[in-house]
Amino acid sequence: MSSYDVIVIGAGPGGYVCAIRCAQLGMKVACVEGRATLGGTCLNVGCIPSKAMLHATHLLHEAEHNFATMGLKGKAPSVDWKQMLAYKEQTIGQNTGGIEFLFKKNKIDWIKGWASIPAAGKVQVGDDVHEAKHIVIASGSEASSLPGVEVDEKTVVTSTGALELTKIPKKLVVIGAGVIGLELGSVYARLGAEVQVIEFLDHITPGMDAEIARQFQKMLTKQGLKFTLGAAVQGVSVKGGKATVDYKLRKDDSDHQMTADTVLVATGRKPYTDGLGLDALGVEMSDRGQIKTDERFATNIHGIYAIGDAIAGPMLAHKAEDEGMAVAEGIAGQHPHVNYGVIPGVIYTHPEVANVGETEESLKEQGRAYKVGKFPFLGNARAKANFSGDGFVKILADATTDRVLGAHIIGPMAGDLIHEICVAMEFGAAAEDLARTCHAHPTYSEAVREAALACGDGAIHV
């Protein structure tokens, strides 16, 4: 029987970061992972491979639409689908191999297999039982589906199957207009597929600032994606390699059908805790299948903690990473804190969409007085030069104190630009602080400064 200070169950972003931080703090650590490679859903079948495909197809779009304007003449490249998938796999391998290197560097034992917790302080993997003073559950999540929709990962797929289709579909139906559906829908639209998105709500990207969501939908429609909103999917049937989606329009309860070569089910994710034995242990769970934890990520069972997608909060890799570091530092006797009010969200389409903090809708619900500063990328010299003038930066600040309460960006490099505002919010900065900070010219980041200026006397370049 092996004995450890900490055993982490799951080697996704939350789990592997937790394991590394525990090792840095002087603890003897093991991490249990049943996949053949480390990195969890994110590195193997989620965040990283999808970004590789988004990058490849964006360059294809640039070659087809913008190269000639820049004087780059010649035949647009054709798509070698097998090679594109090989590039994706190479990207996965480089990243998962990097985590394995970090485990060796930090002397973390990788226990290969699927874990269960037969009792507090014990983790079983196969026939072996290991002891640990502390157990951290970082088991992640899995794709959720709908009643009447059976996933086969060939014709009816989740994000996992969508990243390894044997051929590019002529028509793709995406069920769900959230982050995953829109990113992968963008990939296949650029590759020439007809993409139809079906969404239950009357708008895309639930929870996003409404003004940004409306603008985003217009841009995606211009790129060729089609939307059917306010539609409740009743079921999906497959026959002869084709799928038929049955749905009802909520406004009049009318029945409709839609056929496709491939159906992507992108209706969210749910915690994955199967096989851990949490019921037998008496671990408290929420109605949504999440593990209940306190402010230090401890469950009701002494010595057992949980982080990431397995607990409440946004299912984001970086949220899991922050929690992984925090629980490690808490176990070490430190006093960590995760600021859930400053966790950015990003959609990696083109243009990118990023947000942090409050939306206009949430501030109105609170009855809080606020002001808005906006600046369009059309007024940004770098963006215009790079065919990226669509979109804008929007900053929300307290009407009295000028403190930054939230920000929403749709435009080039939004996922990187948002972090300037995250840092400002962590320090309790005012919009004026951003406005008075010198920004290099010409950069996309100047649009952030201009939006901050618009919270005061007004932007300069609009």
SULLINJO-V836575 format. One record per residue. N is the residue number from 1. PHI is phi in whole degrees, -180 to 180 (none if undefined). OMEGA is omega in whole degrees, 0 to 359 (* if undefined). D_CENTER is the distance of its C-alpha to the mean C-alpha in whole Angstrom. Layout:
n->N phi->PHI omega->OMEGA d_center->D_CENTER
n->N phi->PHI omega->OMEGA d_center->D_CENTER
This chain:
n->1 phi->none omega->177 d_center->38
n->2 phi->-86 omega->181 d_center->36
n->3 phi->-126 omega->183 d_center->35
n->4 phi->-134 omega->170 d_center->32
n->5 phi->-73 omega->182 d_center->31
n->6 phi->-138 omega->167 d_center->28
n->7 phi->-117 omega->178 d_center->26
n->8 phi->-102 omega->179 d_center->22
n->9 phi->-101 omega->181 d_center->21
n->10 phi->111 omega->183 d_center->18
n->11 phi->-115 omega->171 d_center->17
n->12 phi->-78 omega->182 d_center->13
n->13 phi->-53 omega->178 d_center->12
n->14 phi->-68 omega->184 d_center->13
n->15 phi->-69 omega->183 d_center->16
n->16 phi->-71 omega->177 d_center->17
n->17 phi->-66 omega->178 d_center->17
n->18 phi->-60 omega->181 d_center->19
n->19 phi->-62 omega->180 d_center->22
n->20 phi->-65 omega->180 d_center->22
n->21 phi->-65 omega->177 d_center->22
n->22 phi->-61 omega->179 d_center->25
n->23 phi->-64 omega->178 d_center->27
n->24 phi->-61 omega->182 d_center->27
n->25 phi->-90 omega->172 d_center->29
n->26 phi->90 omega->181 d_center->31
n->27 phi->-93 omega->173 d_center->30
n->28 phi->-85 omega->193 d_center->31
n->29 phi->-129 omega->169 d_center->28
n->30 phi->-130 omega->177 d_center->27
n->31 phi->-130 omega->181 d_center->23
n->32 phi->-97 omega->179 d_center->24
n->33 phi->-147 omega->182 d_center->21
n->34 phi->-89 omega->176 d_center->23
n->35 phi->-68 omega->177 d_center->21
n->36 phi->-71 omega->179 d_center->23
n->37 phi->-132 omega->179 d_center->20
n->38 phi->-81 omega->176 d_center->18
n->39 phi->108 omega->176 d_center->15
n->40 phi->65 omega->180 d_center->14
n->41 phi->-57 omega->186 d_center->11
n->42 phi->-56 omega->185 d_center->9
n->43 phi->-80 omega->186 d_center->12
n->44 phi->-92 omega->186 d_center->14
n->45 phi->-138 omega->184 d_center->12
n->46 phi->-134 omega->189 d_center->9
n->47 phi->-51 omega->190 d_center->7
n->48 phi->-73 omega->178 d_center->10
n->49 phi->-62 omega->179 d_center->12
n->50 phi->-68 omega->178 d_center->10
n->51 phi->-69 omega->176 d_center->11
n->52 phi->-62 omega->180 d_center->14
n->53 phi->-68 omega->177 d_center->15
n->54 phi->-64 omega->180 d_center->14
n->55 phi->-65 omega->182 d_center->16
n->56 phi->-61 omega->183 d_center->19
n->57 phi->-75 omega->175 d_center->19
n->58 phi->-67 omega->178 d_center->19
n->59 phi->-64 omega->175 d_center->22
n->60 phi->-61 omega->179 d_center->23
n->61 phi->-61 omega->179 d_center->23
n->62 phi->-62 omega->180 d_center->24
n->63 phi->-64 omega->183 d_center->27
n->64 phi->-76 omega->190 d_center->28
n->65 phi->-116 omega->188 d_center->28
n->66 phi->-121 omega->184 d_center->28
n->67 phi->-59 omega->184 d_center->30
n->68 phi->-61 omega->179 d_center->34
n->69 phi->-62 omega->181 d_center->34
n->70 phi->-88 omega->179 d_center->33
n->71 phi->87 omega->177 d_center->36
n->72 phi->-96 omega->188 d_center->34
n->73 phi->-93 omega->178 d_center->36
n->74 phi->140 omega->181 d_center->36
n->75 phi->-69 omega->178 d_center->35
n->76 phi->-64 omega->182 d_center->31
n->77 phi->-65 omega->172 d_center->30
n->78 phi->-90 omega->184 d_center->30
n->79 phi->-98 omega->170 d_center->27
n->80 phi->-97 omega->189 d_center->27
n->81 phi->-61 omega->180 d_center->25
n->82 phi->-64 omega->179 d_center->26
n->83 phi->-70 omega->178 d_center->26
n->84 phi->-63 omega->177 d_center->22
n->85 phi->-67 omega->178 d_center->21
n->86 phi->-66 omega->175 d_center->23
n->87 phi->-60 omega->178 d_center->21
n->88 phi->-60 omega->181 d_center->18
n->89 phi->-65 omega->177 d_center->20
n->90 phi->-62 omega->178 d_center->21
n->91 phi->-62 omega->178 d_center->18
n->92 phi->-60 omega->183 d_center->17
n->93 phi->-61 omega->179 d_center->20
n->94 phi->-63 omega->183 d_center->20
n->95 phi->-76 omega->180 d_center->17
n->96 phi->-68 omega->176 d_center->18
n->97 phi->-64 omega->177 d_center->22
n->98 phi->-64 omega->178 d_center->21
n->99 phi->-67 omega->178 d_center->19
n->100 phi->-61 omega->176 d_center->23
n->101 phi->-61 omega->181 d_center->25
n->102 phi->-65 omega->176 d_center->23
n->103 phi->-63 omega->180 d_center->24
n->104 phi->-65 omega->180 d_center->28
n->105 phi->-60 omega->183 d_center->28
n->106 phi->-97 omega->177 d_center->27
n->107 phi->58 omega->177 d_center->30
n->108 phi->-97 omega->178 d_center->27
n->109 phi->-80 omega->174 d_center->28
n->110 phi->-95 omega->176 d_center->26
n->111 phi->-91 omega->186 d_center->27
n->112 phi->-86 omega->180 d_center->26
n->113 phi->143 omega->181 d_center->26
n->114 phi->-106 omega->189 d_center->25
n->115 phi->-96 omega->165 d_center->26
n->116 phi->-136 omega->182 d_center->27
n->117 phi->-119 omega->183 d_center->29
n->118 phi->-69 omega->179 d_center->32
n->119 phi->-162 omega->177 d_center->33
n->120 phi->-57 omega->179 d_center->32
n->121 phi->87 omega->181 d_center->32
n->122 phi->-132 omega->176 d_center->32
n->123 phi->-127 omega->180 d_center->30
n->124 phi->-104 omega->176 d_center->31
n->125 phi->-132 omega->187 d_center->30
n->126 phi->66 omega->179 d_center->32
n->127 phi->-93 omega->184 d_center->36
n->128 phi->-94 omega->176 d_center->35
n->129 phi->-116 omega->181 d_center->34
n->130 phi->-114 omega->179 d_center->33
n->131 phi->-102 omega->178 d_center->34
n->132 phi->-152 omega->174 d_center->31
n->133 phi->-68 omega->181 d_center->32
n->134 phi->-136 omega->177 d_center->28
n->135 phi->-122 omega->179 d_center->26
n->136 phi->-114 omega->178 d_center->22
n->137 phi->-89 omega->178 d_center->20
n->138 phi->-132 omega->191 d_center->17
n->139 phi->-83 omega->172 d_center->17
n->140 phi->75 omega->186 d_center->13
n->141 phi->-143 omega->176 d_center->12
n->142 phi->-134 omega->180 d_center->13
n->143 phi->-65 omega->176 d_center->13
n->144 phi->-99 omega->181 d_center->15
n->145 phi->-125 omega->181 d_center->18
n->146 phi->-124 omega->174 d_center->21
n->147 phi->-59 omega->180 d_center->24
n->148 phi->84 omega->179 d_center->26
n->149 phi->-121 omega->181 d_center->23
n->150 phi->-102 omega->182 d_center->24
n->151 phi->-86 omega->175 d_center->21
n->152 phi->-114 omega->181 d_center->23
n->153 phi->60 omega->174 d_center->21
n->154 phi->-123 omega->177 d_center->23
n->155 phi->-101 omega->175 d_center->24
n->156 phi->-108 omega->191 d_center->22
n->157 phi->-124 omega->165 d_center->18
n->158 phi->-95 omega->178 d_center->15
n->159 phi->-59 omega->179 d_center->12
n->160 phi->-60 omega->180 d_center->14
n->161 phi->-68 omega->181 d_center->17
n->162 phi->-66 omega->181 d_center->16
n->163 phi->-91 omega->180 d_center->15
n->164 phi->-142 omega->175 d_center->19
n->165 phi->-63 omega->182 d_center->21
n->166 phi->-74 omega->177 d_center->25
n->167 phi->-151 omega->180 d_center->25
n->168 phi->-77 omega->181 d_center->24
n->169 phi->-70 omega->174 d_center->24
n->170 phi->-72 omega->177 d_center->27
n->171 phi->-134 omega->179 d_center->25
n->172 phi->-121 omega->172 d_center->21
n->173 phi->-102 omega->178 d_center->21
n->174 phi->-108 omega->176 d_center->17
n->175 phi->-95 omega->181 d_center->17
n->176 phi->113 omega->182 d_center->15
n->177 phi->-104 omega->175 d_center->13
n->178 phi->-98 omega->186 d_center->10
n->179 phi->-59 omega->186 d_center->7
n->180 phi->-63 omega->182 d_center->8
n->181 phi->-62 omega->183 d_center->11
n->182 phi->-75 omega->177 d_center->12
n->183 phi->-64 omega->182 d_center->10
n->184 phi->-72 omega->174 d_center->12
n->185 phi->-61 omega->178 d_center->15
n->186 phi->-63 omega->179 d_center->15
n->187 phi->-56 omega->186 d_center->16
n->188 phi->-76 omega->174 d_center->18
n->189 phi->-64 omega->178 d_center->20
n->190 phi->-66 omega->180 d_center->21
n->191 phi->-85 omega->175 d_center->22
n->192 phi->103 omega->179 d_center->25
n->193 phi->-76 omega->169 d_center->23
n->194 phi->-81 omega->185 d_center->24
n->195 phi->-113 omega->179 d_center->21
n->196 phi->-120 omega->181 d_center->21
n->197 phi->-104 omega->176 d_center->19
n->198 phi->-112 omega->184 d_center->20
n->199 phi->-130 omega->180 d_center->18
n->200 phi->-65 omega->182 d_center->20
n->201 phi->-79 omega->180 d_center->20
n->202 phi->-91 omega->179 d_center->22
n->203 phi->-152 omega->179 d_center->19
n->204 phi->-90 omega->175 d_center->16
n->205 phi->46 omega->180 d_center->12
n->206 phi->-52 omega->178 d_center->13
n->207 phi->90 omega->180 d_center->14
n->208 phi->-78 omega->174 d_center->13
n->209 phi->-52 omega->190 d_center->17
n->210 phi->-61 omega->180 d_center->19
n->211 phi->-65 omega->178 d_center->21
n->212 phi->-65 omega->181 d_center->17
n->213 phi->-60 omega->179 d_center->16
n->214 phi->-64 omega->179 d_center->20
n->215 phi->-64 omega->180 d_center->20
n->216 phi->-62 omega->180 d_center->17
n->217 phi->-62 omega->178 d_center->18
n->218 phi->-61 omega->181 d_center->22
n->219 phi->-67 omega->180 d_center->20
n->220 phi->-67 omega->177 d_center->18
n->221 phi->-63 omega->178 d_center->22
n->222 phi->-62 omega->179 d_center->24
n->223 phi->-82 omega->175 d_center->22
n->224 phi->111 omega->177 d_center->23
n->225 phi->-74 omega->178 d_center->20
n->226 phi->-112 omega->185 d_center->22
n->227 phi->-126 omega->169 d_center->21
n->228 phi->-119 omega->185 d_center->23
n->229 phi->-101 omega->180 d_center->22
n->230 phi->65 omega->184 d_center->24
n->231 phi->-122 omega->180 d_center->24
n->232 phi->-102 omega->180 d_center->24
n->233 phi->-71 omega->181 d_center->24
n->234 phi->-97 omega->180 d_center->27
n->235 phi->173 omega->177 d_center->26
n->236 phi->-133 omega->177 d_center->26
n->237 phi->-117 omega->181 d_center->29
n->238 phi->-123 omega->178 d_center->29
n->239 phi->-151 omega->179 d_center->33
n->240 phi->61 omega->179 d_center->34
n->241 phi->77 omega->177 d_center->30
n->242 phi->-114 omega->179 d_center->29
n->243 phi->-113 omega->174 d_center->27
n->244 phi->-119 omega->179 d_center->28
n->245 phi->-101 omega->175 d_center->26
n->246 phi->-99 omega->180 d_center->28
n->247 phi->-148 omega->177 d_center->27
n->248 phi->-115 omega->171 d_center->29
n->249 phi->-81 omega->186 d_center->28
n->250 phi->-67 omega->184 d_center->28
n->251 phi->-68 omega->181 d_center->31
n->252 phi->-137 omega->178 d_center->34
n->253 phi->61 omega->181 d_center->33
n->254 phi->-81 omega->182 d_center->34
n->255 phi->-91 omega->179 d_center->33
n->256 phi->-145 omega->177 d_center->31
n->257 phi->-133 omega->178 d_center->30
n->258 phi->-147 omega->179 d_center->28
n->259 phi->-106 omega->181 d_center->28
n->260 phi->-160 omega->173 d_center->26
n->261 phi->-76 omega->182 d_center->26
n->262 phi->-141 omega->175 d_center->23
n->263 phi->-118 omega->176 d_center->21
n->264 phi->-99 omega->177 d_center->17
n->265 phi->-92 omega->183 d_center->16
n->266 phi->-126 omega->185 d_center->12
n->267 phi->-102 omega->176 d_center->13
n->268 phi->103 omega->183 d_center->11
n->269 phi->-133 omega->179 d_center->11
n->270 phi->-134 omega->182 d_center->14
n->271 phi->-58 omega->177 d_center->15
n->272 phi->-109 omega->180 d_center->17
n->273 phi->-131 omega->183 d_center->20
n->274 phi->-60 omega->174 d_center->23
n->275 phi->83 omega->181 d_center->25
n->276 phi->-78 omega->181 d_center->25
n->277 phi->80 omega->185 d_center->28
n->278 phi->-69 omega->179 d_center->27
n->279 phi->-62 omega->181 d_center->29
n->280 phi->-63 omega->179 d_center->32
n->281 phi->-74 omega->183 d_center->31
n->282 phi->87 omega->178 d_center->31
n->283 phi->-70 omega->181 d_center->27
n->284 phi->-73 omega->181 d_center->27
n->285 phi->-123 omega->176 d_center->24
n->286 phi->-87 omega->178 d_center->22
n->287 phi->-65 omega->181 d_center->23
n->288 phi->-93 omega->178 d_center->20
n->289 phi->81 omega->179 d_center->20
n->290 phi->-91 omega->176 d_center->18
n->291 phi->-77 omega->179 d_center->20
n->292 phi->-79 omega->179 d_center->22
n->293 phi->-136 omega->175 d_center->22
n->294 phi->-94 omega->185 d_center->24
n->295 phi->-68 omega->178 d_center->23
n->296 phi->-107 omega->176 d_center->24
n->297 phi->69 omega->178 d_center->21
n->298 phi->-86 omega->173 d_center->25
n->299 phi->-83 omega->178 d_center->25
n->300 phi->-77 omega->177 d_center->29
n->301 phi->-101 omega->185 d_center->30
n->302 phi->-57 omega->176 d_center->31
n->303 phi->87 omega->179 d_center->30
n->304 phi->-116 omega->182 d_center->26
n->305 phi->-122 omega->176 d_center->23
n->306 phi->-148 omega->182 d_center->19
n->307 phi->-144 omega->170 d_center->16
n->308 phi->73 omega->184 d_center->12
n->309 phi->-66 omega->181 d_center->11
n->310 phi->-75 omega->180 d_center->15
n->311 phi->-120 omega->182 d_center->16
n->312 phi->-66 omega->177 d_center->15
n->313 phi->113 omega->181 d_center->13
n->314 phi->-63 omega->180 d_center->9
n->315 phi->-86 omega->183 d_center->7
n->316 phi->-128 omega->182 d_center->5
n->317 phi->-59 omega->183 d_center->7
n->318 phi->-73 omega->173 d_center->9
n->319 phi->-65 omega->178 d_center->10
n->320 phi->-63 omega->179 d_center->11
n->321 phi->-62 omega->179 d_center->13
n->322 phi->-60 omega->179 d_center->14
n->323 phi->-67 omega->178 d_center->16
n->324 phi->-63 omega->177 d_center->17
n->325 phi->-67 omega->183 d_center->19
n->326 phi->-66 omega->182 d_center->20
n->327 phi->-67 omega->177 d_center->21
n->328 phi->-63 omega->181 d_center->23
n->329 phi->-68 omega->177 d_center->25
n->330 phi->-65 omega->178 d_center->26
n->331 phi->-61 omega->180 d_center->27
n->332 phi->-78 omega->178 d_center->29
n->333 phi->93 omega->177 d_center->31
n->334 phi->-85 omega->183 d_center->29
n->335 phi->-126 omega->183 d_center->27
n->336 phi->-77 omega->179 d_center->24
n->337 phi->-151 omega->174 d_center->22
n->338 phi->-108 omega->180 d_center->18
n->339 phi->-89 omega->184 d_center->18
n->340 phi->-72 omega->177 d_center->15
n->341 phi->-80 omega->182 d_center->17
n->342 phi->-130 omega->174 d_center->15
n->343 phi->-115 omega->183 d_center->11
n->344 phi->-74 omega->173 d_center->10
n->345 phi->-125 omega->183 d_center->7
n->346 phi->-137 omega->170 d_center->7
n->347 phi->-113 omega->191 d_center->7
n->348 phi->-96 omega->171 d_center->9
n->349 phi->-78 omega->170 d_center->12
n->350 phi->-129 omega->1 d_center->15
n->351 phi->-71 omega->175 d_center->16
n->352 phi->-75 omega->176 d_center->12
n->353 phi->-128 omega->181 d_center->12
n->354 phi->-139 omega->179 d_center->11
n->355 phi->-150 omega->172 d_center->12
n->356 phi->-155 omega->175 d_center->13
n->357 phi->76 omega->187 d_center->16
n->358 phi->-76 omega->169 d_center->18
n->359 phi->-105 omega->175 d_center->18
n->360 phi->-60 omega->181 d_center->22
n->361 phi->-65 omega->181 d_center->22
n->362 phi->-68 omega->179 d_center->21
n->363 phi->-69 omega->177 d_center->24
n->364 phi->-66 omega->178 d_center->26
n->365 phi->-62 omega->179 d_center->26
n->366 phi->-77 omega->185 d_center->27
n->367 phi->72 omega->183 d_center->30
n->368 phi->-93 omega->179 d_center->29
n->369 phi->-74 omega->183 d_center->30
n->370 phi->-144 omega->175 d_center->28
n->371 phi->-128 omega->185 d_center->28
n->372 phi->-120 omega->173 d_center->26
n->373 phi->-120 omega->182 d_center->26
n->374 phi->-128 omega->175 d_center->25
n->375 phi->-147 omega->182 d_center->26
n->376 phi->-83 omega->177 d_center->25
n->377 phi->-67 omega->176 d_center->24
n->378 phi->-64 omega->178 d_center->27
n->379 phi->-93 omega->182 d_center->29
n->380 phi->-106 omega->187 d_center->28
n->381 phi->-61 omega->181 d_center->30
n->382 phi->-64 omega->181 d_center->27
n->383 phi->-64 omega->180 d_center->25
n->384 phi->-64 omega->180 d_center->28
n->385 phi->-66 omega->186 d_center->29
n->386 phi->-106 omega->180 d_center->26
n->387 phi->57 omega->184 d_center->26
n->388 phi->-127 omega->184 d_center->23
n->389 phi->-80 omega->178 d_center->25
n->390 phi->-75 omega->175 d_center->23
n->391 phi->99 omega->184 d_center->21
n->392 phi->-163 omega->173 d_center->21
n->393 phi->-107 omega->181 d_center->20
n->394 phi->-131 omega->179 d_center->21
n->395 phi->-115 omega->177 d_center->22
n->396 phi->-109 omega->182 d_center->23
n->397 phi->-132 omega->178 d_center->26
n->398 phi->-62 omega->185 d_center->28
n->399 phi->-64 omega->183 d_center->31
n->400 phi->-97 omega->187 d_center->34
n->401 phi->-91 omega->182 d_center->32
n->402 phi->73 omega->180 d_center->30
n->403 phi->-66 omega->180 d_center->27
n->404 phi->-71 omega->183 d_center->24
n->405 phi->-107 omega->181 d_center->22
n->406 phi->-179 omega->178 d_center->19
n->407 phi->-153 omega->182 d_center->18
n->408 phi->-141 omega->184 d_center->16
n->409 phi->-129 omega->169 d_center->16
n->410 phi->-127 omega->185 d_center->16
n->411 phi->162 omega->184 d_center->17
n->412 phi->-65 omega->176 d_center->18
n->413 phi->57 omega->182 d_center->16
n->414 phi->-57 omega->181 d_center->14
n->415 phi->-65 omega->175 d_center->11
n->416 phi->-93 omega->182 d_center->14
n->417 phi->-63 omega->185 d_center->17
n->418 phi->-63 omega->186 d_center->15
n->419 phi->-74 omega->172 d_center->15
n->420 phi->-59 omega->181 d_center->19
n->421 phi->-75 omega->175 d_center->19
n->422 phi->-60 omega->179 d_center->17
n->423 phi->-63 omega->178 d_center->20
n->424 phi->-59 omega->180 d_center->22
n->425 phi->-67 omega->177 d_center->21
n->426 phi->-61 omega->180 d_center->21
n->427 phi->-94 omega->179 d_center->25
n->428 phi->67 omega->185 d_center->26
n->429 phi->-72 omega->172 d_center->26
n->430 phi->-91 omega->175 d_center->28
n->431 phi->-58 omega->179 d_center->27
n->432 phi->-62 omega->178 d_center->30
n->433 phi->-62 omega->176 d_center->29
n->434 phi->-66 omega->183 d_center->27
n->435 phi->-65 omega->183 d_center->29
n->436 phi->-94 omega->177 d_center->32
n->437 phi->-92 omega->182 d_center->30
n->438 phi->-66 omega->178 d_center->31
n->439 phi->-116 omega->181 d_center->28
n->440 phi->-64 omega->179 d_center->29
n->441 phi->-120 omega->0 d_center->30
n->442 phi->-97 omega->176 d_center->29
n->443 phi->-138 omega->174 d_center->26
n->444 phi->-62 omega->185 d_center->23
n->445 phi->-64 omega->177 d_center->22
n->446 phi->-60 omega->179 d_center->26
n->447 phi->-65 omega->176 d_center->24
n->448 phi->-67 omega->179 d_center->23
n->449 phi->-61 omega->181 d_center->26
n->450 phi->-64 omega->177 d_center->28
n->451 phi->-65 omega->176 d_center->25
n->452 phi->-66 omega->175 d_center->27
n->453 phi->-61 omega->180 d_center->30
n->454 phi->-69 omega->173 d_center->30
n->455 phi->-76 omega->179 d_center->29
n->456 phi->-112 omega->183 d_center->33
n->457 phi->-78 omega->178 d_center->36
n->458 phi->132 omega->177 d_center->34
n->459 phi->-69 omega->181 d_center->32
n->460 phi->-89 omega->192 d_center->34
n->461 phi->-99 omega->175 d_center->33
n->462 phi->-151 omega->* d_center->33
